Amino acid sequence: MMHGPISILPLVLDHIGYSAGGNAIIRDLSLELRARACTVILGPNGAGKSVLLRLCHGLLQPTEGEIRWSGAQPEKHQAMVFQRPVMLRRSALANIRYALKRAGVPRAERLKRALDALCAVGLEKLADRPARVLSGGEQQRVALARAWALRPDVLFLDEPTSSLDPAATRAIEEIITAIRDSGTKVIMTTHDLGQARRLADDVVFLHCGRLIEHTEAATFFERPVSSEAATYLRGELLV
């Protein structure tokens, strides 16, 4: 499911902040994300990872600063898969066809694109199975297929394997790699350092809502610049 060159990147965050209930969750954060294949957002619990992902996707609006995409109508060229995806009360195939309908894909194209997406995630034999009776790992694969079928320039993933067993996690990671290799920019959060090492091309490291490091993955894991990142990578508690 290859598609054309990325059109809406880079994504620029210009001194953004986000506060809720009087608490500052993201603080004066500036960042530029280009068409590197897979950006992984890391940080301890409460660092602001999921909030940052939602700000980038447009589900939340910054209370300070500005978020800019380079292309027009970025909302039409991105998709997001959540930690626990919502499955509609219909078959796996119909879940994907419905998403394509909502996105304005012509009716004549929907069936083939939906079937192609299910094949790409290895679920073609379960196309007619009610999505809500599938296992957690299978539902996550349907959610990824549903997003991938839209052919987004950018795919946001929020802790995509946090509740899955090792076998299901491996299957999801293979799909993420295939999506990346198809030309889609992946921006994801994870608490799994092993997963980050396997998937990341570059790492955004947050602590207390602040950007501490943004660097190539190999550099981050082998030679972290900040004491906060070094502490985090050692598995020690950050204060």
PyMOL commands that set and color helices and strands:
alter all, ss='L'
color gray80, all
select helices_A, chain A and resi 49-57+74-77+92-102+107-120+124-126+131-133+136-148+166-181+193-199+217-222+227-233
alter helices_A, ss='H'
color red, helices_A
select strands_A, chain A and resi 11-20+23-33+38-42+64-69+78-81+154-158+185-189+202-207+210-216
alter strands_A, ss='S'
color yellow, strands_A
deselect
rebuild
show_as cartoon
